[in-house]
Amino acid sequence: MAQEVKVSKSETPQPAPREFGRVESIPHKHRRMSKWDLFATWVGANANNGTWYIGGVIAACGFLTASTTLVIVGLVSYALLAVASYMGYQTGLPAMALTRASFGLRGSFIPSVINVVQFIGWAAVNTFIAATSISYIFGELFGWPLYGKPGGTFGLIIGILIMSVLHLLSISVGEKSVQMIERIGIVLVVIFVMWESIVVFKTVSFHDIVTWQPPHNMRMSSGVAADTLAAFNLAWVTAASDFSRFTAKKSAATTSSFLGANFGLFWFAFIGLFATIGTAVSLNHFDPNNSDPSTVAAKLGLGVIALLVIVLTSTTANAVNLMSAGSALTNMTHRLSLRVSLWIVTIAATLVTFIPVYLASFLDVFEAFLDGIGMFLGPEIAIFLVDYFFLKGKQYRLSEFTKVRGAYWYAHGINWVAVASWVLGVVAYWALKQIPVIATTIGATFIAMAIAAIIYWIGMRLVQPRAEKA
């Protein structure tokens, strides 16, 4: 008679835990991005038309206020980028997957949606500026009407379609294409900026630029400039881990990212600032709608080669934008590969680019876009940084990032403390913008982030002991 084997309840095989959308942590031995790669990636991310345009927009503050605000906001914003990059280096996970630990597996859809929308928006911004350059090139080569003139929309539309094809080619091989594009693009960017600098200072003196003041009815306050720059810079913080996860060097993730992002920001934003003010001085007319690189380059007589470089720098920046948007999309559904996600966001960005063509001026759309980014993005960043560095002590359990009913499942996949903190941070941003003394001096963005961070820290401190007892 066979001996009966009794199995205790504790020894009974348990079903494997259900998984929620797989995410891939890159092992250190498979990471190939060097310090130079990370530095070049973030220089290329900021050494582009959007950064130039930002410099032109804040020229409405006057040189001294604009330059001071630019430096302060850049240093603060990219210090946050450096610490967010550290999260990617430490865990090997993409940025939006990391938000599962703070917002919950399902709750991470909120930051993912924000990231998809904002990076599609940034890709559209750069595409529009580059398409404007292409329309100027067509004007030079074929005599087509320039954009802004009767019949000029046709050249712009062709430019948008050309840029979209270039973007599809640039993201066709994923992360490797970003490295390749940035290595080539940064050399041409440096040459172009030096050329632009020489032309600007041959046209007007440094003294004329520093002492120039915008018309009173067009003047921008330092607070508005701070919020505009913060929205621009913080967008990259939510993409930091998407690239630092590919490096095995801590200094590459932190120091190289910080230096590269600030180098690209300061160089190109200052060129945009100098060029816009220089154009205003030389023409005795200031119009922030004409602050984009294509228009300024045309007015300074830089020619077709400069316009072609503008097209290239748009491609380098959008390689990062589209990669980040695609990565965020894959966090929301495991059914899409990264390559398919990249195609989807690229096509979406093409469609979004047509909005300023038919609905409003580019400047109006751009400023509304930035205001929305600052409102929704800042509190999100504050929450996931506080969660990792202060509440979880820089220790995330990687095996729990896909587990239904695991450590990061919270309540049905959502951490309602994080969601509530984010909502209150958004409300705080809106409320602070209604207070003139704040809105016109230091801006609302960083204060709203601090409010969201404090609320989240207190909320989790109150909830965690109860969860542990339960």
N, C-alpha and C positions, 0 to 999 in steps of 0.2 A: 504494500500500500504506500503510495507516494506521501511523503511528509508534507503537511499543509504549512505553507509559509504565510505568516500574518504580517501585514504591512500597517504600520501605525499611520495615523492621520497626517503626522508631520512628514512622513516619508512618501506619501502619495504623490505621484508625479503631478505637477501643476502645469496648466496650459501656459504657453509662452505669452508674455504680455503683448497686447495689440500695439501696433506702431502707427504713428501719426506722421506721414510724410517724411521719408528718409532725408537726412542731411549728411554731408560728407565732411569729416574732419581730416585735413591734410596732414599726414605724419611728417615729422621734421626731416626724415631722410628723403622725402619726395619734394621738398621745397627747393626751388631754384632761383628765386628772385634775390638779387644782390642789393647792397646798399645803393649802388648807382641806379639799378632798376627802379627801386622805390622812389629815390630822389627824382629821377627823370619822369616817372609816372605822375608825381604830384606837381612838378614844374609844368609838365604838359597839360595837366588838368586845369591849371590856372593861367598858363601863358596862352591865352586864346582870346577870341573876339568878345566873349561874354564879359571877361575881366576888363578888357579895354573899354567896353561899353559902360560898365559900372563906374570906371574912372571918369568917363565923360559925363555920366549922370550926376555924380556927386560934385562935379565942377561947379554946379549951381550953389555950392556953399562958399565958394572962393577958395583960393589955393591953401591958405594956412589951415582953415577949419577942415577942409577935405583931407589934406595930407595927414594931419594929426589923428583924425578919426579913423582913417584907413589903417594906420600903423597899430593903434591900440586895439581895434576890433580884430585885425588880422592876427596879432599875437595871442589874444585871448581865445579866439575861435580855433586856431590851429594847435594850441595847447590841448584843447579838447580832442582834436583830431588825433594827436599823438597818443593820448591815453586810450582812445577808442581803437587805434591801431594795435596797441598792446593787447587788447582783448582778442583780436584776430590771431596775433602771433602766439599767444598763450594757448588758445583753444583749437586753432586751425579751422574754425567755423566761419561761414559768411556772416555779414552784419545782421541781416534780418533773421537768420536762424538764431543768433545770440539773443534776440529780443524775446524768444520763447521763454527764457528763464525769468524774465521780469513781467512780461505781459501774459504769459501762459501760451500753450501750444496754439490754441485757437485765437487768443487775444493778440498774438503777434501779427495777425492779419491787419490790424490797425496800422502799425508802423510800416508794414509791407506795402499796403495800399498807398500810404503817403509817399513812400519811396518810389514806387512805380510811377505815380503821377508826377512827382517833382522832377525825376530824372528824364522822363519823357518830355516834360516842359523845358528842361535845360537843353536837351537835344534839339528841341524845336527852336529855341532861342538862337543857338549857334548855327543851326541850319538856315534860319531866316537871314541872319547876318551874312553868311557865306553865299547864300543865293543872291543877296543884294550885290555882292562882289561879282558874282558871275554875270548878273545883268549889266553891270558896268563894263565887264570884259566884252560882252556881246556888243555893247554900244561902241567900244573902241574898235573892235574887229569888223563888225558888220553894219555899224551905223544904226542899230536898233534903238528905239526910244528907251531912255533910262527909267528905272523904277521911280515913281513919283511924278513922272511926266505922262501926258496922254499916250496910251498904248504901251506903257512901260511894264504893265503887269505881266504880259506874256513872257518877257525875258526872265522875270522873277520866278514864275511858275516852272519854266524850263530849268532854272537854277535849283529849285527845290527838288525836282525829280532827279537831277544829276547828283546832288548831294546825297539823296536817299540811296542811290545805287552805290556810291562810294562808301556809305556807312554799312551797307549789307556786305560789301567786300571786306571792310575793315574788321568786322566782328565774325567773319566766316570761320576762323580757326580759334575763336575763344580767347583765353588768357594770353596765349602766345602772340596773337595779333596785337594786343595792347602793348606788350614789350617792344615788338618790332616797330610799330607806328611811333611810339614815344621816342625811341632811340634815333630814328630818322628825323622826326618832327622837331625835336628840341634843338638840333643843330641849325635848321632853317629858321626856327623861331628866334634864336639868338642873333643870327645875321640880320633878320628883318627888323628886330627891335633897335639894333645899333643904327641901321640905316634910317629908320623912322626918327630916332633921336637926333641924328645929324641934321635931317631935313627940317625938323621942328625948330631947332635952335639956330638954324640959318635964317629961318623966316622971322622969328621974334626973339627978343632977348629974355634971359631968365628973369631979369628985373621986371619986365613987362608982364610976365606970367604971374609972378608972385604978387604984384600990386594990383592986378586986375580984379574987379569986383563985378558980380553978375547984376543984371537989372533987378531992382527991388521986387518987382512983381513975380520974378522967377527964382528968387532966393530960396534955397533949401536950408532948413535948420540942421544943427549937428545931431539932434535926436533922430530925425528922419534919415539922415545919412547913416547913423549907427545901425538903425534897424534894417536899412537896405543892405548894408555891407554884411551884417550878421546873417541875414537870410541867405545871402550869396555864399558866405563861407561855411555856415553850418550844414549846408546841403552835402558837403563832402564828408562831414563827420560820420554820417550814417552810411557811407560807403567805405570807410577806412578799412574795416576788417576784410572786405572783399578782396583786397590786394595784399594786406600784411599777412594773411594766412598762407601766402606762398613764399614767405621768407623764413629762414631758420636763424636769422640774426635779430636779436632784440633791438639793437641800435638802428638797424635798417627800418624796423617797424615804427620806432618812436622818433629818433633824432632825424633820420633821413626824410621821413614823412613830414615832420614839422618844418624842417629847413626848405625842403622842396616846395611845399605848398606856399610858404611865405615868400620864397624867392620869386615864384611865378606870379603870385598876387601883387607884390610890391612893384615888380618890374613892369608888368603889363598894365596894371591899374594906373600907375604913375604916368606911363606913356599915354594912356587914354586921357588922363587929366591934363597933361602938358599939351597934347595934340588938340583937345577940344578948346582949351583956353587960348592956345596959340592961334587956332582958326578964328575964334571969336575976336581976338585982338586984330589980326590981319584983315578980317572982313568987316570989322566994327559992327558985328552982329552975332548974338548968341541965341542958339536954338537947340535946346536939349534933345529935340527929335532928330537932330542931325549929328548925334554924338557917336553913332556906330562907326566902326573902323572903315567900312567901305566908303561911306560918304566923306569922312575926314581924309582918307587916303586919296580919294579922287580930287578933293578940293586942294590938297597939298601937291597935286601933280605927281604922285609916286608911280603911276603907270600900271601896266598889266601884270608885271612880275610881282609887285606888292599885293595886288588883288589875288593872284594865284596862291601866295603864301597865306593869305587870310583864309582861303578855301582849305588849305592843308591844315592850318591850326584848328579849324573847326572839326576836321576829321579826327585829329589827335584828342581833342577834348571829348568829342562824342563817343570815342571808343570807350572811355571811362564811364560816361553817362549811361550809355546803352548796356554796358556790362553790369552796372549796378542795378539798373531797372530790371534787366533780365534775371539777375540773381534774386531780387526781391520777389519777382513773379514766381520763381520756382519754390520759394518758401510757402506760397499759398496753395500750391498743388504739386504733388509728386508725379502727376501724370505727364508733365511737360519737362522735356530735357532742357538744359541750359541753351542749347543751340536754337531749339524751337522758340523758346522764350525770347531770345534775342531778336529773332525775326519778327515776332509779334510786336515787341516794343518799338522796333525800328519802323515798322509800318504805321503804328499808332503815332509815333513822333512826326512822321511825314504828314499825316492828316492834321495834327495839331498845328503844324507850321502854317497851314492855310488860314488860321483864325485871324491874324492881324491883316491878312490880305483883303478880307471881305467885311470884317465886323468892326474893327477899331484901329487906331494908330498903334504902331509897334510899341511906342513908349508907354501908352496907356495899358496895354495888355501886359507888358513887362513889369510895370510897377504894381499892378494888381496881383500878378503872379508872385512877386517877391513878398508882398504883404501877407499873402496866404501861407507861404512857406514859413515865414517867421512865426506866425501864429500857431501853426500846427506842429512844426518840427522841433522848436526849442524845448518845449515840455517833454516831448518824447525822448530826446537826447539826455536830458537831465535825469529822467527815470532810469534808463538802462545803464547809465554810468554809476549812479548812486547804488543801484542794485548790485552790480558786479564788484565795485571797489569798496563799498562801505557795509552793505548788508550781507553779501556772500563772501567777503574777504578774499576776493580774486580766486575763488575756488568754485568752478562749475562742474557738475557731474555730467560728463559728456554722454554717458549711457542713458541718461534720463531725458535727453532732448527729443526723443521720438516716442516715449512711452505714454500711452493712454493710462490715466490714473497713476502716473509716476510723480516725481518730485515737483515737476513744473506743469502739472495738470490743473492745479488749484481747483476752482469750481467749474466743472464741466469744460475745462480747457481754457478758462479765462481768469486772470487775476484781476478781480474787480477793484482792488486797491490801486493798481497801476492805471486802470482805465479811468477811475474817478479822479486820480491825481492829474492825469493828462487833460481831462476835460476842464478841471479847475485851473490848470495852467493856461489853457487856451482862453478861458474866460478872463483870467488875470491879465493876459496880454491885451485883450480887447479893452478892458477897463482902464488899464494904464495908458493906453493910447488916447483916452478921453481926458486925461489929466495934462493940461498944457505944460506945466513945469517939468514933467517927466518926458512927455512926447517930443518936446522941442530941445531938450538938453542931452540926456543920456540914452533916451530910447527905452522901449518897453521889453525888448527881447531877453536880455540877461536877467532882469528882475523877475520876469515871468518864469524863467528857467529855475531860478533860485526858489521861488514860491512852490513850483511843482516838485522840486527835489525835497524840500522840507516836508511838504504834505505827504509825499510817498514814504519818506524815511519814518515819520511818526506813525503813519497808517500801518506799515509793515511791522513796526515794533509792537504795536498794539495787537495785531492779528496773529503774529507768529507764536507767542506763548499759548494762546488759545488753541491754535492748530496742533501744537506739540502735546498739549494735555488731551485733546480729542484722539 
